[in-house]
Amino acid sequence: MKDMIMPQISHLHLAWKRYLEAPLLREGLTIKQFYLLKRLKAKGALYPAEIAEMLFCDRPTVSVIISNMEKKSWISREKDEKDGRKWLIRLTDEGKSALESSLGIMNPLEIDPVETLSAEEVQLLNRLLGKIRIHLEEKL
């Protein structure tokens, strides 16, 4: 039984991601791109290393995400004035438009995966998942 917990968590995560991402994909936007557009709007600019940490991906993956978004003119890349070795990623007007239109297609959640649980079960699940997360973070 113990060896089934992480595969179940992984399956739930992927199913939930697919559910959330489906309306975005119809507009040519991934959930990571959507989240990045939202964060850039809030922050103004981010370094690729910050984006990698925020999106839970490695730097090469972030480079691909940035390049793809740059091709669509959603973001721009510019040298950091304080440190010319670094690049800053900024939201463009096209990126703002893409974000605004995608906010309009994100329907309120029709599925609540947790609704099958009682309040006590939700509390217990939150506590147990938090315990697992802390253990993993301590090992990384």
GUGU-95871 format. One record per atom (N, C-alpha, C, O): residue in three letters; x, y, z. Coordinates in steps of 0.02 Angstrom, whole numbers, padded with zeros to 5 digits, always signed. Each point is the difference from the previous one (the first is absolute). Example, Ala and Ser with C-alpha at 12.3 -4.5 7.8 and 13.67 -1.06 7.14 Angstrom:
// residues 2
Ala+00660-00284+00390Ala-00045+00059+00000Ala+00045+00060+00000Ala+00052-00001+00033Ser-00070+00054-00069Ser+00042+00059+00003Ser-00039+00055+00037Ser+00025+00055+00008
This chain:
// residues 140
Met+00041-00060+00000Met-00041+00060+00000Met+00043+00063+00000Met-00015+00048-00036Lys+00068-00048+00077Lys+00043+00059+00005Lys+00029+00020-00067Lys+00008+00060-00014Asp+00008-00109-00028Asp+00032+00015-00064Asp-00049+00028-00051Asp+00020+00018-00055Met-00084-00012+00072Met-00050+00027-00045Met-00015+00075+00013Met-00034+00032-00040Ile+00058-00005+00095Ile-00017+00068+00018Ile+00027+00051-00050Ile-00038+00041-00026Met+00103-00043+00013Met+00029+00049-00046Met-00027-00006-00071Met-00013+00051-00031Pro+00005-00112+00004Pro-00031-00005-00067Pro-00071+00029-00001Pro-00020+00030-00050Gln-00018-00039+00103Gln-00067+00028+00003Gln+00002+00077+00001Gln-00039+00033-00033Ile+00085-00006+00073Ile+00008+00073+00003Ile+00021+00026-00069Ile-00026+00050-00023Ser+00072-00084-00009Ser+00022+00020-00067Ser-00057-00002-00050Ser-00009+00046-00039His-00030-00099+00041His-00057-00007-00046His-00052+00055+00012His-00025+00030-00047Leu+00011-00016+00110Leu-00047+00054+00016Leu+00025+00067-00025Leu-00038+00040-00027His+00102-00028+00037His+00029+00063-00023His-00006+00008-00075His-00020+00053-00024Leu+00038-00105-00013Leu-00004+00003-00073Leu-00072+00008-00025Leu-00013+00038-00046Ala-00033-00074+00077Ala-00071+00006-00020Ala-00025+00070+00013Ala-00036+00029-00041Trp+00053-00001+00098Trp-00021+00068+00018Trp+00031+00051-00048Trp-00034+00047-00022Lys+00098-00055+00006Lys+00034+00045-00047Lys-00034-00003-00068Lys-00012+00052-00031Arg-00004-00112+00007Arg-00034-00007-00065Arg-00068+00034+00001Arg-00019+00033-00049Tyr-00017-00040+00103Tyr-00065+00032+00006Tyr+00006+00076-00003Tyr-00037+00033-00036Leu+00084-00006+00074Leu+00009+00073+00001Leu+00027+00027-00066Leu-00017+00055-00020Glu+00060-00095-00012Glu+00034+00024-00060Glu-00042-00005-00064Glu+00013+00035-00049Ala-00064-00078+00048Ala-00038-00013-00061Ala-00026+00063-00033Ala+00010+00008-00060Pro-00043+00038+00095Pro-00024+00060-00034Pro+00056+00045-00025Pro-00007+00035-00050Leu+00063-00035+00085Leu+00058+00041-00021Leu+00031-00028-00064Leu+00019+00039-00044Leu-00013-00104+00040Leu+00031-00031-00059Leu-00039+00016-00063Leu+00030+00006-00054Arg-00095+00000+00060Arg-00041+00018-00059Arg+00019+00069-00025Arg-00013+00016-00059Glu+00042+00025+00102Glu+00021+00068-00019Glu+00075+00003-00014Glu+00027+00054-00011Gly+00007-00112+00012Gly+00072-00003-00014Gly+00044+00019+00058Gly+00057+00023-00010Leu-00081-00031+00070Leu+00035+00020+00060Leu+00005-00059+00048Leu-00051-00033+00013Thr+00111+00020+00014Thr+00006-00052+00051Thr-00012+00030+00069Thr-00001+00061+00008Ile-00009-00104+00041Ile-00013+00025+00067Ile+00062+00035+00028Ile-00007+00049+00038Lys+00067-00072-00055Lys+00061+00033+00023Lys+00007+00069-00032Lys+00019+00048+00034Gln-00036-00042-00098Gln+00002+00065-00034Gln-00051+00047+00032Gln+00015+00059+00012Phe-00074-00084+00001Phe-00052+00040+00031Phe+00023+00026+00068Phe-00007+00060+00015Tyr+00034-00104+00026Tyr+00024+00019+00066Tyr+00056+00051-00006Tyr+00003+00048+00039Leu+00043-00058-00086Leu+00055+00047-00009Leu-00026+00069-00021Leu+00023+00051+00026Leu-00071-00049-00071Leu-00029+00065-00020Leu-00031+00035+00061Leu+00009+00060+00009Lys-00044-00098+00033Lys-00030+00030+00061Lys+00054+00027+00047Lys-00008+00055+00026Arg+00061-00093-00017Arg+00053+00022+00046Arg+00038+00060-00028Arg+00018+00046+00037Leu-00007-00045-00103Leu+00034+00058-00031Leu-00043+00062+00007Leu+00026+00054+00011Lys-00091-00061-00018Lys-00044+00057+00008Lys+00004+00027+00071Lys+00001+00061+00011Ala+00003-00106+00037Ala+00004+00020+00071Ala+00068+00028+00019Ala+00004+00048+00038Lys+00049-00078-00065Lys+00068+00018+00021Lys+00034+00052-00045Lys+00045+00036+00023Gly-00065-00032-00086Gly+00033+00046-00046Gly+00054-00034-00040Gly+00000+00004-00062Ala+00046-00037+00095Ala+00055-00036-00035Ala+00026-00055+00045Ala-00002+00005+00062Leu+00028-00057-00094Leu+00030-00056+00037Leu+00062-00024-00036Leu+00005+00006-00061Tyr+00042-00034+00098Tyr+00058-00032-00028Tyr-00019-00072-00019Tyr-00044-00029+00032Pro+00077+00001-00082Pro-00014-00070-00017Pro+00008-00048+00059Pro-00038-00048+00006Ala+00087+00059+00037Ala+00009-00043+00059Ala-00061+00003+00046Ala-00020-00050+00028Glu-00008+00110-00020Glu-00061+00007+00041Glu-00059-00036-00032Glu-00040-00031+00034Ile+00037+00035-00100Ile-00054-00034-00036Ile+00006-00075+00008Ile-00050-00035+00011Ala+00111+00009-00016Ala+00012-00072+00008Ala-00023-00024+00068Ala-00034-00051+00006Glu+00051+00088+00045Glu-00020-00018+00068Glu-00076+00004+00008Glu-00031-00044+00029Met+00002+00097-00055Met-00072+00011+00005Met-00040-00054-00036Met-00052-00022+00024Leu+00077+00000-00082Leu-00036-00050-00040Leu+00021-00072+00015Leu-00026-00047-00030Phe+00071+00038+00078Phe+00025-00066+00018Phe+00029-00036-00061Phe-00015-00059-00011Cys+00056+00094-00028Cys+00034-00032-00057Cys+00073+00018+00001Cys+00023+00045+00036Asp+00014-00082-00078Asp+00071+00015-00006Asp+00011+00058-00049Asp-00046+00019-00036Arg+00107+00008+00035Arg+00015+00058-00042Arg-00009-00014-00074Arg-00027+00043-00035Pro+00048-00102+00008Pro-00012-00012-00071Pro-00074+00001-00019Pro-00019+00025-00053Thr-00024-00052+00097Thr-00072+00001-00013Thr-00026+00071-00001Thr-00041+00019-00042Val+00065+00022+00089Val-00021+00070+00003Val+00024+00037-00062Val-00036+00043-00026Ser+00095-00060+00001Ser+00024+00032-00062Ser-00047-00014-00058Ser-00014+00044-00040Val-00011-00105+00036Val-00048-00018-00053Val-00066+00038+00010Val-00027+00027-00048Ile+00003-00024+00109Ile-00062+00036+00014Ile+00008+00074-00019Ile-00044+00028-00032Ile+00099+00002+00052Ile+00013+00071-00016Ile+00004+00010-00075Ile-00029+00046-00027Ser+00065-00090-00008Ser+00007+00007-00073Ser-00067-00006-00034Ser-00016+00039-00045Asn-00025-00088+00065Asn-00066-00008-00030Asn-00045+00061+00012Asn-00036+00021-00044Met+00040+00006+00104Met-00042+00058+00016Met+00026+00063-00035Met-00039+00044-00018Glu+00104-00041+00009Glu+00031+00056-00036Glu-00021-00001-00074Glu-00014+00053-00030Lys+00011-00112+00000Lys-00022-00008-00070Lys-00072+00025-00009Lys-00017+00025-00054Lys-00024-00033+00106Lys-00069+00022-00004Lys-00006+00074+00021Lys-00056+00027+00002Ser+00112+00005+00013Ser+00003+00070+00021Ser-00036+00014+00065Ser-00023+00056+00012Trp+00018-00107+00031Trp-00033+00009+00065Trp+00048+00029+00052Trp-00022+00031+00048Ile+00086-00043-00058Ile+00051+00024+00048Ile+00058+00029-00040Ile+00008-00012-00059Ser+00033+00051+00095Ser+00062+00026-00030Ser+00057-00018+00047Ser-00010-00009+00061Arg+00068+00006-00089Arg+00061-00016+00037Arg+00046+00060-00007Arg+00013+00023-00055Glu+00010+00002+00112Glu+00046+00057-00004Glu+00055-00008+00052Glu-00010-00030+00053Lys+00068+00059-00068Lys+00056-00003+00047Lys-00017+00039+00063Lys-00032+00052-00002Asp+00054-00079+00057Asp-00008+00034+00064Asp+00050+00059+00003Asp+00059-00010-00011Glu-00084+00069+00025Glu+00044+00059+00003Glu+00052-00005+00055Glu+00055+00027-00006Lys-00073-00060+00061Lys+00046-00006+00057Lys+00053-00054-00011Lys+00056+00005+00025Asp-00074-00058-00062Asp+00046-00055-00012Asp-00010-00023-00072Asp-00046-00038-00014Gly+00088+00061-00031Gly-00007-00013-00071Gly+00005-00073-00020Gly-00015-00018-00057Arg+00035-00025+00104Arg+00003-00072-00015Arg-00069-00033+00007Arg-00010-00056-00023Lys-00036+00091+00055Lys-00066-00028+00014Lys-00052+00028-00047Lys+00006+00056-00025Trp-00058-00096+00013Trp-00057+00022-00041Trp-00061+00008+00045Trp-00010-00038+00047Leu-00030+00088-00063Leu-00064+00010+00033Leu-00055-00017-00050Leu+00004+00018-00059Ile-00055-00052+00083Ile-00056-00018-00042Ile-00059+00045+00020Ile-00017+00006+00059Arg-00013+00027-00109Arg-00055+00046+00012Arg-00060-00018-00042Arg+00006-00030-00054Leu-00064+00048+00078Leu-00063-00010-00035Leu-00008+00054-00053Leu+00012+00059+00014Thr-00033-00078-00074Thr-00013+00049-00053Thr-00075+00016-00003Thr-00039-00031+00036Asp+00021+00079-00077Asp-00071+00015-00008Asp-00037-00061-00028Asp-00057-00013+00019Glu+00089-00023-00066Glu-00031-00061-00027Glu-00009-00052+00055Glu-00050-00036+00001Gly+00098+00032+00044Gly-00006-00046+00057Gly-00056+00019+00046Gly-00036-00043+00025Lys+00027+00108-00013Lys-00056+00023+00041Lys-00066-00018-00033Lys-00046-00022+00034Ser+00042+00030-00099Ser-00061-00018-00037Ser-00014-00075+00004Ser-00057-00021+00011Ala+00109-00019-00019Ala-00007-00073+00004Ala-00024-00020+00070Ala-00042-00043+00007Leu+00070+00076+00044Leu-00020-00015+00069Leu-00073+00019+00011Leu-00038-00039+00027Glu+00019+00099-00048Glu-00069+00022+00010Glu-00050-00045-00035Glu-00052-00017+00028Ser+00068-00003-00090Ser-00047-00044-00036Ser-00003-00069+00031Ser-00052-00032+00000Ser+00109+00009+00027Ser-00001-00067+00031Ser-00035+00002+00067Ser-00030-00050+00021Leu+00031+00106+00014Leu-00038+00006+00062Leu-00074-00008-00014Leu-00038-00026+00040Gly+00017+00050-00099Gly-00070-00005-00019Gly-00023-00070-00016Gly-00059-00015+00006Ile+00105-00029-00026Ile-00020-00069-00017Ile+00007-00048+00059Ile-00024-00056-00003Met+00057+00079+00056Met+00007-00043+00059Met-00067+00000+00038Met-00015+00046+00038Asn-00024-00098-00050Asn-00064-00006+00033Asn+00008-00014+00074Asn+00052-00026+00022Pro-00102+00045+00016Pro+00003-00020+00071Pro+00004-00077+00002Pro-00028-00034-00043Leu+00061+00009+00093Leu+00010-00072+00004Leu-00067-00036+00004Leu-00042+00014+00042Glu+00034-00061-00088Glu-00060-00041-00001Glu+00010-00063+00041Glu-00048-00034+00019Ile+00110+00018-00005Ile+00017-00060+00038Ile+00036+00022+00063Ile+00046+00040-00002Asp-00068-00068+00058Asp+00035+00010+00063Asp+00022-00068+00025Asp-00040-00036+00030Pro+00102+00016-00044Pro+00021-00068+00017Pro-00004-00015+00075Pro-00002-00058+00020Val+00001+00109+00021Val+00001-00011+00072Val-00070-00005+00030Val-00008-00015+00059Glu-00043+00028-00100Glu-00069+00001+00026Glu-00022-00068+00026Glu-00049-00004+00037Thr+00083-00050-00056Thr-00019-00066+00024Thr+00024-00013+00072Thr-00018-00050+00030Leu+00059+00096-00004Leu+00028-00009+00067Leu-00039+00041+00051Leu-00026+00054-00015Ser+00023-00080+00076Ser-00029+00038+00055Ser+00049+00054+00022Ser+00058-00001-00021Ala-00081+00047+00062Ala+00044+00054+00025Ala+00058-00030+00039Ala+00057+00024-00005Glu-00070-00076+00043Glu+00053-00032+00039Glu+00051-00034-00046Glu+00060+00004+00012Glu-00085-00036-00065Glu+00045-00033-00047Glu+00043+00051-00037Glu+00059-00012-00013Val-00088+00070-00004Val+00038+00053-00033Val+00056+00024+00046Val+00057+00009-00023Gln-00073+00001+00086Gln+00050+00022+00049Gln+00056-00052+00005Gln+00059+00018-00001Leu-00077-00081+00007Leu+00049-00053+00006Leu+00043-00005-00063Leu+00061-00006+00005Leu-00092+00009-00063Leu+00038-00004-00063Leu+00049+00058-00006Leu+00057-00010-00019Asn-00080+00071+00036Asn+00044+00058-00002Asn+00060-00010+00046Asn+00057+00016-00018Arg-00070-00041+00078Arg+00054-00010+00049Arg+00049-00053-00025Arg+00061+00010+00004Leu-00086-00065-00031Leu+00043-00055-00023Leu+00040+00021-00062Leu+00060-00015-00004Leu-00091+00048-00043Leu+00036+00023-00059Leu+00053+00051+00019Leu+00054+00000-00029Gly-00070+00043+00076Gly+00049+00049+00024Gly+00060-00035+00032Gly+00057+00021-00009Lys-00070-00074+00046Lys+00054-00038+00031Lys+00045-00032-00052Lys+00061+00001+00006Ile-00090-00029-00059Ile+00038-00030-00054Ile+00041+00054-00036Ile+00059-00010-00015Arg-00091+00067+00001Arg+00035+00055-00035Arg+00060+00024+00040Arg+00055+00009-00028Ile-00063+00001+00093Ile+00055+00022+00043Ile+00057-00051-00001Ile+00059+00018-00004His-00077-00082+00008His+00051-00053-00001His+00039+00002-00066His+00062-00005+00000Leu-00097+00013-00056Leu+00034+00003-00065Leu+00045+00061-00004Leu+00056-00004-00025Glu-00080+00061+00047Glu+00039+00061-00003Glu+00063-00005+00043Glu+00052+00028-00018Glu-00056-00062+00074Glu+00059-00009+00043Glu+00052-00045-00034Glu+00059+00007+00014Lys-00081-00052-00056Lys+00045-00047-00034Lys+00031+00029-00063Lys+00050-00026-00025Leu-00079+00080-00001Leu+00026+00029-00063Leu+00059+00045+00011Leu+00027+00029-00047
